[in-house]
């Protein structure tokens, strides 16, 4: 595919297989079953998030192309990295969190890092 994509151009359509919430982040991961590369001029309305959900039949009607004529490919799941929802902490934050969980004073906790 030519990667000189114009502003507002649609370049990929996908069949969604699921949507998963990333714990404690307020974000979501969209999982695709398969995808097809396209070049649809002026399809993105300029929203902050460049992802748009539309019915395939509306794309076919508005852009005069057949969805089933696309070269559909299985989504490469081997490239997916699971999001690590563990927040980065300072040593002080870790001590306070552990102290709260254990019901003890943070000064009772020592953290040793062997790197």
N, C-alpha and C positions, 0 to 999 in steps of 0.2 A: 504494500500500500504506500502511496505517496504521503509522506508525513508533513507536507506543507499545507496544513489545514487552515482554511480561512476562518476569521472570527465569525461565530454564529453558525458554522457548518456542523452538521451531524456527521459523525464518522464511524459510528458503531451502533448496531442494534443488537439486543440480546433477549433471550427468553429467560425470564427470572425463575430460578428454582427455589429461592427462599430469601428471607431477610432475617438477619440475626442481630440482636442488640449486643453491643460491646458493653459488658458490665461496668458500671460506675463511670461511664464516659458521656452518656447522652447521645452516642453516635450509633450508627447502624452499618452493617456490612451487607451489601446486596450480592447475592450469589446467583451466578448465571449457569444455566444448563448448557447453552450453546450461544454462539454469537456469529454475526456476519458484519463485514466491513461494508460501509456505504459512503456515499458522498452526497449529502442532502444540503443544498444551499439554504441559508437563512432559516434554519429550523429551530435554533435555540433562541428563546425569547429574551435572553439577557439576565436571567435570574442570578442571584449570588451563587447558587449551587448549579454547576453546569450539567447536572443530571436531570433528565425529564422523563416522566412516565406517560406514554401515550399508547393507545390501542393500535395494533398493527394495521387494522383496517383503515384508521384515520391517516396513517402514514401513506398507505397505498393510494388512498383517494387524493390526498393533498399534494403528493409528490409524484404521482403517476408511475409507480413501479410495483412489481409483484414481489411481496415478501418471500414467497416460496421459491422464486427464481434466484434468490441470493445464495451464495456459497456458504452454507452454515457449517460451522466448525465446533467441535466439542470444546468447552471452556477448559483451558489448561490448569486443572486443579493442583498439579504438582508445583506450580509457581506460587500458590497461595501461602502466605505466612500468617499464622494465627496471631491475632493481636494480643499482646501481653497487657492485661488490664492492671497490673500491679503498679501503683504510682511510685515514682522516684521519691526517696525520703532522705532527709539529712539524718545524721546520727542522733541529734536531739529529738527530732520528730519520731524516730524509731523507738527511742527510749521512752518518750511520753506515751506512745501508742501501746507498747508492751506493758508499761506500768498500769495504764488504764485497764487493759485486758486482764492483767493479773491481780489488780486491786492492791498495788504496792506503790511506794514512793519512787519516782524516776531516779532518785539518787542511789537506789539499791541496785540499779541495773548497770552492768558494764558491758560494753560491746567491743569485741576484739575482731579486727579484720586481718586475715592472712591472705595477702594477694600475691 
